[in-house]
Amino acid sequence: MSAIQAAGVKITLLEKQLFLEKEKLSLYQEEVKDEIASMKKKAELKEKHLKESRALVADTLSHFQKLEKMCNSLGSSVTAKQLVTDLKASMQALTPRLKKETQKAKAEKDLERTEKQAIAKKKAVKSRRASSFRPMAFESSESKSSILEDEGEEEDEVGELMSNLHEAPTPTTSPLMRKAYSAPQSGAKSPSTAADHSTTTPHYQERRRSNTAEWVNEGREASSEEMDILIKEIYVMMCGSTNNADANAKDHKRDVSLESFMTQEEFLRFVTLANLVDSNLTMPRVEALFISTVRSSSRGAKKFSKRIQYDDFGTVLQDMADIKYPYGNGAKSAMDTMMTDFVWPMRSRLKIKQALSSRQETKFEKDWLKQEVMTFFNNQNEPLMNLFKRYSNMSSKPDGHRGAMPLDQFCQFCLDYEITPALCSQTELMDAIHFIIGKKLSISFTDYIQCLAKLAEVIHSGSDTPNLLSKVQALFHDIDRSGSIFKLSREVKKMEQERRTSTMGKLQLAGGREQGRRVSQMSQKRISNVNKLFMMDM
């Protein structure tokens, strides 16, 4: 039954994708209907004008005939006959023009008919594509049973996690990188959240999207001088309260680049918020680049400082762009590409965060940006990247995001390394994932390490791990008990082993829990073996 449920979850996911495709198709069909209706109105107006012109010509001819009869009845009046002759000549001259107008109207009508046929053809192609997408089905009961037997119970656990992912209530965005977008979720409104309740209205959502696009396009369409001003603005935003950059920024007569500085912690925070880290531009390379820039600058060489000024900040940006895009990006330079894809969107997020400055940062966000936590993850960058690549490449989805890990593979990672259900429940896992990535169905490398940090905060919430660094170290020791994956120091391993030894006697196997957390069957076997050894010693 578990494998059948996993297959049912997959079918549900595919049906949801099909529903989205059908929604897109219906929207496209409505647009096509609107276009056809407008074209019909235009054709009707043209045909109406043509009928009116023909009726006018017919009335004119009838009047001419009546006038000719009147002239004939008057006798041989030369003036009347001459008038009729002139009118006939003008009508003969008007006839070719009328024919041309008729041919022109006919050609326009044929063109409209051709356009309608092309639109109908595109519509048929779209509908065929949509109808060709069907949820997976088994051809026979034998093939169905064989496939379900091969998938096993792990597939069912991953499917259950993914179903919880879709069913659980989720915040709109991550409080880390997209905290300014988030809205209060609880029913009771505290004084701090009640003032921000208006941010959930559709009017605010529309204004927020327009402001975001405006701020991003402001950087993409800026000239070289304007871009320098915008980069200086980002520099001031990231310098924070550790120096007088904010005060100097208010005085436009004073140059911020000469009186402010950026520390290494603030620079790494900028790199993290902009999501600049990838397989080419790793955190160790960023840190080494910052140190080399400090040493090469006159300020750092003279005062042995670990901070940079605005000119050095621009140099580091250019060096990071060259590392991130070693082969360029077509017509655009590496610097333009990095600024367009990463820095300007980060600037828009910071702008929104400033607009919602009354909102307080979460404790996790403050702990995540601490220097010791950043340094620890920098040291573990290589094994973390290897794990991320392994589970990202295991996905067989052709439409997966490049350089991202699907959520089902992250759930599989948590099952393989006994994070769930051994250390945390499925609900706790899903809450941690939603806290970081919101409603996305894939995670980047930055989201991956942030999810691990959030899980560490949830799992190791006791007094024996007082800060986020100790919680992360404890989680990494849980994942890598043999010490073959991560680069954990001997002191950390020793402390973790002592902590586990001291808490071993507090296990409650009847309930399957260790200090309020569920213990997997494998962990229970290990615990029972240890208890047997203790009994033998006694």
Wavefront OBJ file of the C-alpha trace (Angstrom):
o trace
v 0.000 0.000 0.000
v 2.912 2.347 0.724
v 4.287 2.036 -2.808
v 0.798 2.567 -4.244
v 0.471 5.730 -2.170
v 3.817 6.936 -3.542
v 2.580 6.340 -7.069
v -0.625 8.164 -6.208
v 1.370 11.143 -4.963
v 3.320 11.217 -8.227
v 0.087 11.063 -10.203
v -1.300 13.918 -8.106
v 1.773 16.046 -8.831
v 1.507 15.366 -12.545
v -2.197 16.180 -12.499
v -1.420 19.477 -10.779
v 1.102 20.279 -13.511
v -1.505 19.364 -16.120
v -4.013 21.631 -14.404
v -1.533 24.520 -14.560
v -0.896 23.865 -18.249
v -4.630 23.843 -18.906
v -4.980 27.129 -17.058
v -2.269 28.650 -19.242
v -4.001 27.272 -22.339
v -7.348 28.713 -21.271
v -5.746 32.121 -20.748
v -4.179 31.918 -24.178
v -7.524 30.925 -25.700
v -9.199 33.912 -24.085
v -6.541 36.201 -25.533
v -7.071 34.673 -28.976
v -10.845 35.110 -28.649
v -10.369 38.766 -27.759
v -8.125 39.273 -30.778
v -10.617 37.556 -33.082
v -13.469 39.666 -31.691
v -11.520 42.886 -32.271
v -10.657 41.802 -35.811
v -14.312 40.987 -36.474
v -15.336 44.436 -35.296
v -12.787 46.040 -37.610
v -14.023 43.969 -40.545
v -17.639 44.843 -39.782
v -16.796 48.548 -39.668
v -14.982 48.362 -42.994
v -17.832 46.447 -44.596
v -20.298 48.973 -43.224
v -18.309 51.853 -44.728
v -18.151 50.015 -48.048
v -21.919 49.488 -48.083
v -22.497 53.142 -47.286
v -20.199 54.235 -50.128
v -21.970 51.892 -52.553
v -25.373 53.200 -51.458
v -24.116 56.748 -51.943
v -22.950 55.971 -55.474
v -26.276 54.271 -56.283
v -28.219 57.282 -54.996
v -26.013 59.590 -57.038
v -26.640 57.558 -60.201
v -30.385 57.571 -59.604
v -30.310 61.335 -59.156
v -28.343 61.692 -62.382
v -30.880 59.581 -64.258
v -33.734 61.675 -62.917
v -31.863 64.820 -63.871
v -31.240 63.498 -67.384
v -34.953 62.757 -67.829
v -35.800 66.244 -66.644
v -33.316 67.722 -69.123
v -34.762 65.686 -71.983
v -38.261 66.819 -71.067
v -37.149 70.462 -71.106
v -36.190 70.207 -74.737
v -32.953 71.079 -76.395
v -31.513 73.191 -73.639
v -27.763 73.242 -74.274
v -26.874 74.123 -70.699
v -28.801 71.213 -69.170
v -27.371 68.739 -71.671
v -23.868 70.008 -71.013
v -24.449 69.587 -67.259
v -25.556 66.003 -67.715
v -22.528 65.283 -69.905
v -20.190 66.652 -67.264
v -21.861 64.627 -64.553
v -21.543 61.440 -66.617
v -17.858 62.114 -67.164
v -17.282 62.615 -63.441
v -19.139 59.392 -62.677
v -17.034 57.472 -65.191
v -13.920 58.856 -63.526
v -15.293 57.845 -60.124
v -16.017 54.243 -61.167
v -12.323 53.012 -61.320
v -11.673 54.537 -57.913
v -14.686 52.722 -56.535
v -13.392 49.463 -58.024
v -9.981 50.008 -56.394
v -11.601 50.618 -53.019
v -13.637 47.446 -53.445
v -10.532 45.412 -54.325
v -8.660 46.910 -51.375
v -11.461 45.987 -48.984
v -11.528 42.477 -50.404
v -7.755 42.120 -49.945
v -8.024 43.267 -46.333
v -10.785 40.763 -45.760
v -8.651 37.969 -47.237
v -5.744 39.006 -44.995
v -7.960 38.897 -41.926
v -9.199 35.460 -42.944
v -5.587 34.265 -43.282
v -4.712 35.632 -39.842
v -7.722 33.895 -38.342
v -6.641 30.610 -39.903
v -3.104 31.042 -38.517
v -4.455 31.777 -35.032
v -6.761 28.776 -35.226
v -3.823 26.615 -36.307
v -1.702 27.791 -33.362
v -4.640 27.176 -31.069
v -4.970 23.615 -32.369
v -1.241 22.987 -31.846
v -1.456 24.315 -28.284
v -4.471 22.162 -27.517
v -2.724 19.068 -28.949
v 0.314 19.731 -26.766
v -1.869 20.167 -23.707
v -3.883 17.057 -24.476
v -0.703 15.017 -25.067
v 0.336 15.630 -21.414
v -1.228 12.848 -19.378
v -0.482 11.574 -15.890
v 1.598 8.414 -15.915
v -0.421 5.210 -16.152
v 0.520 1.548 -16.003
v -0.155 -0.592 -19.065
v -0.950 -3.727 -17.125
v -1.336 -4.951 -13.576
v 1.816 -7.078 -13.872
v 4.019 -4.139 -14.860
v 2.327 -2.069 -12.153
v 3.125 -4.591 -9.421
v 6.742 -5.032 -10.580
v 7.385 -1.306 -10.636
v 5.816 -0.798 -7.233
v 7.899 -3.610 -5.741
v 11.119 -2.063 -7.085
v 10.363 1.351 -5.635
v 10.178 0.094 -2.024
v 9.349 1.873 1.182
v 11.834 4.747 0.715
v 9.866 5.953 -2.291
v 6.756 5.998 -0.126
v 8.504 8.075 2.542
v 9.702 10.593 -0.044
v 6.205 10.753 -1.524
v 4.721 11.332 1.917
v 7.177 14.154 2.541
v 6.345 15.736 -0.817
v 2.613 15.428 -0.151
v 3.102 17.174 3.178
v 5.076 19.812 1.339
v 2.124 20.588 -0.930
v -0.542 20.333 1.757
v 1.156 22.240 4.582
v 0.445 25.972 4.922
v 3.409 27.890 3.579
v 4.621 31.456 3.963
v 4.920 33.437 0.783
v 8.705 33.850 0.849
v 11.854 33.138 2.846
v 12.462 35.284 5.913
v 16.171 35.119 5.074
v 16.704 36.474 1.592
v 13.101 37.514 0.965
v 12.075 38.530 4.485
v 10.768 41.873 3.335
v 8.170 40.093 1.204
v 6.766 38.037 4.081
v 3.409 38.733 5.751
v 2.103 37.819 9.238
v 0.702 34.288 9.356
v -0.796 34.062 12.833
v -4.321 35.070 13.672
v -3.418 37.109 16.754
v -1.693 40.334 15.782
v 1.040 41.691 18.021
v 1.741 45.445 18.057
v 4.700 44.940 15.724
v 2.789 42.864 13.197
v -0.500 44.738 13.353
v 1.084 47.777 11.748
v 2.297 45.625 8.855
v -1.012 43.869 8.297
v -1.764 46.222 5.416
v 1.131 44.657 3.489
v -1.033 41.631 2.744
v -3.611 43.572 0.744
v -3.709 43.112 -3.044
v -3.002 46.817 -3.480
v 0.259 46.433 -1.608
v 1.163 43.310 -3.576
v 0.652 45.171 -6.856
v 2.611 48.185 -5.644
v 5.399 45.945 -4.392
v 5.757 44.218 -7.758
v 5.815 47.537 -9.605
v 8.401 48.968 -7.212
v 10.562 45.867 -7.546
v 10.515 46.055 -11.341
v 11.242 49.777 -11.186
v 14.234 49.307 -8.876
v 15.648 46.435 -10.937
v 15.219 48.264 -14.253
v 16.760 51.372 -12.719
v 20.034 49.488 -12.427
v 19.783 47.690 -15.764
v 19.058 50.865 -17.742
v 21.506 53.131 -15.895
v 24.432 54.855 -17.555
v 27.988 54.440 -16.278
v 27.711 57.487 -14.001
v 24.295 56.454 -12.682
v 25.539 52.897 -12.130
v 28.403 54.232 -10.023
v 25.865 56.075 -7.857
v 23.713 52.939 -7.472
v 26.712 50.770 -6.552
v 27.725 53.387 -4.003
v 24.186 53.203 -2.593
v 24.476 49.418 -2.213
v 27.872 49.911 -0.577
v 26.326 52.270 1.980
v 23.461 49.830 2.632
v 25.854 46.979 3.375
v 28.259 48.997 5.551
v 25.655 49.099 8.321
v 26.130 50.772 11.680
v 29.756 49.773 12.277
v 30.975 53.054 10.789
v 29.688 56.472 9.773
v 28.630 55.524 6.231
v 24.930 56.143 6.829
v 25.539 59.590 8.303
v 27.834 60.544 5.450
v 25.319 59.316 2.876
v 22.824 61.943 4.038
v 25.319 64.693 3.269
v 25.636 64.695 -0.521
v 28.515 67.186 -0.402
v 30.785 64.619 1.261
v 32.184 61.578 -0.553
v 31.130 58.332 1.098
v 33.992 56.378 -0.463
v 36.587 58.470 1.403
v 35.065 58.248 4.884
v 33.397 54.815 5.156
v 34.643 51.238 5.115
v 33.297 47.693 4.786
v 34.416 44.850 7.019
v 34.869 41.249 5.943
v 31.690 40.202 7.738
v 29.685 42.865 5.897
v 31.213 41.875 2.565
v 30.357 38.186 3.090
v 26.836 39.274 4.035
v 26.593 41.132 0.713
v 27.736 38.021 -1.192
v 25.198 35.874 0.670
v 22.258 38.229 0.153
v 23.047 38.541 -3.563
v 23.261 34.722 -3.991
v 26.587 35.077 -5.821
v 28.056 31.762 -4.642
v 28.143 28.945 -7.202
v 30.539 26.231 -8.393
v 32.908 28.821 -9.896
v 32.670 31.557 -7.267
v 32.868 29.589 -4.013
v 32.934 31.092 -0.537
v 36.633 30.253 0.044
v 37.530 32.051 -3.186
v 35.435 35.055 -2.156
v 37.145 35.204 1.228
v 40.596 34.846 -0.348
v 39.736 37.542 -2.894
v 38.693 39.923 -0.122
v 41.910 39.316 1.826
v 44.099 39.803 -1.260
v 42.273 43.051 -2.065
v 42.826 44.296 1.488
v 46.521 43.493 1.314
v 46.965 45.135 -2.080
v 45.282 48.391 -1.032
v 47.359 51.162 0.509
v 45.017 51.409 3.511
v 45.331 47.728 4.363
v 49.094 47.644 3.785
v 49.751 50.583 6.089
v 47.341 49.868 8.931
v 47.064 46.061 8.640
v 43.315 46.529 8.411
v 40.707 43.924 7.452
v 38.324 46.280 5.734
v 37.941 47.904 2.337
v 36.678 51.212 0.991
v 34.425 51.956 -1.946
v 37.170 51.888 -4.616
v 38.311 48.470 -3.396
v 34.675 47.325 -3.355
v 34.342 48.109 -7.070
v 37.568 46.216 -7.767
v 36.335 43.153 -5.882
v 33.032 43.236 -7.802
v 34.884 43.177 -11.126
v 37.135 40.314 -9.977
v 34.140 38.286 -8.781
v 32.363 38.828 -12.112
v 35.431 37.568 -14.008
v 35.561 34.455 -11.806
v 31.815 33.821 -12.003
v 31.720 34.185 -15.820
v 35.204 33.157 -17.040
v 34.100 32.876 -20.677
v 31.932 35.995 -20.797
v 28.271 36.087 -21.710
v 27.947 37.026 -25.356
v 27.523 40.717 -26.066
v 27.201 41.616 -22.370
v 30.266 41.828 -20.170
v 30.711 39.627 -17.104
v 30.199 42.623 -14.823
v 26.918 43.622 -16.522
v 25.634 40.052 -16.349
v 26.400 39.680 -12.643
v 24.882 43.046 -11.788
v 21.752 42.382 -13.874
v 21.094 38.845 -12.618
v 22.110 39.143 -8.963
v 23.067 42.575 -7.598
v 20.166 44.692 -8.894
v 17.517 42.190 -7.670
v 19.269 42.200 -4.286
v 19.102 46.006 -4.283
v 15.340 45.843 -4.870
v 14.972 43.445 -1.930
v 16.983 45.779 0.289
v 14.811 48.695 -0.828
v 11.684 46.786 0.155
v 13.285 45.859 3.455
v 14.023 49.513 4.137
v 10.407 50.380 3.309
v 9.323 47.808 5.890
v 11.995 48.738 8.422
v 9.527 48.414 11.303
v 9.664 44.645 10.964
v 12.216 43.035 13.283
v 14.765 40.505 12.030
v 14.297 36.925 13.162
v 16.772 35.410 15.576
v 17.788 32.848 12.971
v 18.665 35.545 10.436
v 20.871 37.333 12.956
v 22.594 34.097 13.987
v 23.047 33.014 10.368
v 24.978 36.165 9.459
v 27.450 35.866 12.339
v 31.120 35.579 11.443
v 31.761 32.210 13.142
v 28.810 30.583 11.331
v 29.946 31.958 7.962
v 33.505 30.761 8.602
v 32.325 27.267 9.543
v 30.256 26.889 6.356
v 33.162 28.251 4.303
v 35.373 25.485 5.701
v 32.718 22.888 4.863
v 32.065 24.285 1.373
v 33.686 21.407 -0.544
v 31.873 18.454 1.134
v 28.592 20.378 1.121
v 28.959 21.118 -2.591
v 29.707 17.429 -3.275
v 26.538 16.356 -1.443
v 24.509 19.015 -3.225
v 25.765 17.961 -6.665
v 25.201 14.273 -5.932
v 21.537 14.689 -5.042
v 20.959 17.325 -7.736
v 22.241 14.959 -10.442
v 20.070 12.094 -9.160
v 16.962 13.855 -10.445
v 15.643 12.495 -13.744
v 13.253 15.368 -14.380
v 13.964 16.942 -17.813
v 12.406 20.247 -16.772
v 14.409 20.657 -13.540
v 16.137 23.909 -12.785
v 19.782 23.968 -13.720
v 22.078 24.083 -10.699
v 19.228 23.405 -8.253
v 18.125 20.423 -6.188
v 14.502 19.267 -6.469
v 12.703 19.085 -3.146
v 12.056 15.367 -3.411
v 15.826 14.819 -3.605
v 16.368 16.971 -0.519
v 13.783 14.852 1.284
v 15.639 11.755 0.082
v 18.856 13.251 1.479
v 17.173 13.726 4.878
v 15.998 10.103 4.817
v 19.366 8.689 3.752
v 21.233 10.463 6.540
v 18.520 9.752 9.151
v 17.617 13.384 9.737
v 13.965 12.424 9.509
v 12.235 10.718 11.211
v 15.167 9.976 13.549
v 15.965 13.542 14.607
v 12.900 15.539 13.580
v 9.368 14.836 12.427
v 8.125 15.356 8.897
v 6.163 18.419 10.005
v 9.271 20.002 11.508
v 11.212 19.246 8.340
v 8.579 20.835 6.109
v 8.297 23.894 8.343
v 12.064 24.406 8.156
v 12.043 24.046 4.358
v 9.144 26.485 3.952
v 10.865 28.940 6.294
v 13.837 29.141 3.911
v 12.444 28.749 0.377
v 8.733 29.484 0.655
v 6.701 27.805 -2.103
v 9.545 26.958 -4.478
v 9.916 23.345 -5.602
v 13.705 23.428 -5.938
v 16.516 24.820 -3.823
v 19.817 26.455 -4.718
v 23.101 25.742 -2.953
v 22.653 28.778 -0.689
v 19.141 27.607 0.236
v 20.554 24.115 0.828
v 23.038 25.188 3.511
v 20.456 27.517 5.056
v 17.985 24.619 5.303
v 20.637 22.579 7.116
v 21.256 25.455 9.532
v 17.522 25.841 10.171
v 17.163 22.090 10.756
v 20.065 22.261 13.211
v 18.270 25.035 15.094
v 15.083 22.935 15.244
v 16.734 19.629 16.182
v 19.305 20.799 18.731
v 17.282 23.282 20.716
v 18.568 22.217 24.140
v 20.828 24.069 26.539
v 23.857 21.926 25.623
v 24.011 23.726 22.239
v 23.646 27.418 23.160
v 24.363 29.031 19.760
v 23.718 28.280 16.103
v 27.327 27.225 15.464
v 27.190 24.492 18.104
v 23.794 23.358 16.773
v 25.164 23.071 13.215
v 28.246 21.204 14.439
v 26.020 18.773 16.335
v 23.853 18.168 13.254
v 26.904 17.583 11.059
v 28.152 15.056 13.612
v 24.731 13.349 13.455
v 24.997 13.149 9.682
v 28.663 12.105 9.623
v 29.198 9.867 12.641
v 32.279 8.242 11.097
v 33.926 11.580 10.317
v 34.476 10.764 6.636
v 32.429 13.589 5.069
v 32.885 16.844 6.946
v 36.004 18.502 8.303
v 35.108 18.532 11.982
v 37.804 19.261 14.547
v 38.763 16.707 17.170
v 37.464 18.944 19.943
v 34.030 19.095 18.325
v 33.924 15.325 17.843
v 34.993 14.724 21.438
v 32.412 17.142 22.842
v 29.673 15.581 20.726
v 30.605 12.059 21.818
v 30.585 13.126 25.476
v 27.199 14.765 25.006
v 25.795 11.622 23.405
v 27.255 9.413 26.158
v 25.743 11.598 28.878
v 22.284 11.513 27.290
v 22.358 7.797 26.421
v 20.840 6.808 29.747
v 17.895 9.178 29.246
v 16.505 7.347 26.222
v 12.899 6.216 26.360
v 12.685 3.327 23.931
v 9.032 2.550 24.694
v 7.893 5.807 23.174
v 10.662 5.834 20.574
v 11.842 9.291 21.614
v 15.081 10.886 22.733
v 14.482 14.170 24.564
v 11.207 14.727 22.692
v 12.521 13.531 19.294
v 11.595 10.341 17.509
v 14.288 7.666 17.099
v 14.479 5.537 13.951
v 14.593 1.757 14.048
v 18.276 1.778 13.140
v 19.054 4.143 16.020
v 16.979 2.008 18.393
v 19.056 -1.034 17.421
v 22.245 0.870 18.162
v 20.844 2.012 21.530
v 19.734 -1.490 22.470
v 23.204 -2.846 21.661
v 24.799 -0.180 23.844
v 22.392 -0.989 26.688
v 23.301 -4.679 26.407
v 26.972 -3.799 26.746
v 26.183 -1.714 29.833
v 24.271 -4.632 31.357
v 27.185 -7.005 30.670
v 29.632 -4.628 32.385
v 27.376 -4.474 35.404
l 1 2 3 4 5 6 7 8 9 10 11 12 13 14 15 16 17 18 19 20 21 22 23 24 25 26 27 28 29 30 31 32 33 34 35 36 37 38 39 40 41 42 43 44 45 46 47 48 49 50 51 52 53 54 55 56 57 58 59 60 61 62 63 64 65 66 67 68 69 70 71 72 73 74 75 76 77 78 79 80 81 82 83 84 85 86 87 88 89 90 91 92 93 94 95 96 97 98 99 100 101 102 103 104 105 106 107 108 109 110 111 112 113 114 115 116 117 118 119 120 121 122 123 124 125 126 127 128 129 130 131 132 133 134 135 136 137 138 139 140 141 142 143 144 145 146 147 148 149 150 151 152 153 154 155 156 157 158 159 160 161 162 163 164 165 166 167 168 169 170 171 172 173 174 175 176 177 178 179 180 181 182 183 184 185 186 187 188 189 190 191 192 193 194 195 196 197 198 199 200 201 202 203 204 205 206 207 208 209 210 211 212 213 214 215 216 217 218 219 220 221 222 223 224 225 226 227 228 229 230 231 232 233 234 235 236 237 238 239 240 241 242 243 244 245 246 247 248 249 250 251 252 253 254 255 256 257 258 259 260 261 262 263 264 265 266 267 268 269 270 271 272 273 274 275 276 277 278 279 280 281 282 283 284 285 286 287 288 289 290 291 292 293 294 295 296 297 298 299 300 301 302 303 304 305 306 307 308 309 310 311 312 313 314 315 316 317 318 319 320 321 322 323 324 325 326 327 328 329 330 331 332 333 334 335 336 337 338 339 340 341 342 343 344 345 346 347 348 349 350 351 352 353 354 355 356 357 358 359 360 361 362 363 364 365 366 367 368 369 370 371 372 373 374 375 376 377 378 379 380 381 382 383 384 385 386 387 388 389 390 391 392 393 394 395 396 397 398 399 400 401 402 403 404 405 406 407 408 409 410 411 412 413 414 415 416 417 418 419 420 421 422 423 424 425 426 427 428 429 430 431 432 433 434 435 436 437 438 439 440 441 442 443 444 445 446 447 448 449 450 451 452 453 454 455 456 457 458 459 460 461 462 463 464 465 466 467 468 469 470 471 472 473 474 475 476 477 478 479 480 481 482 483 484 485 486 487 488 489 490 491 492 493 494 495 496 497 498 499 500 501 502 503 504 505 506 507 508 509 510 511 512 513 514 515 516 517 518 519 520 521 522 523 524 525 526 527 528 529 530 531 532 533 534 535 536 537 538
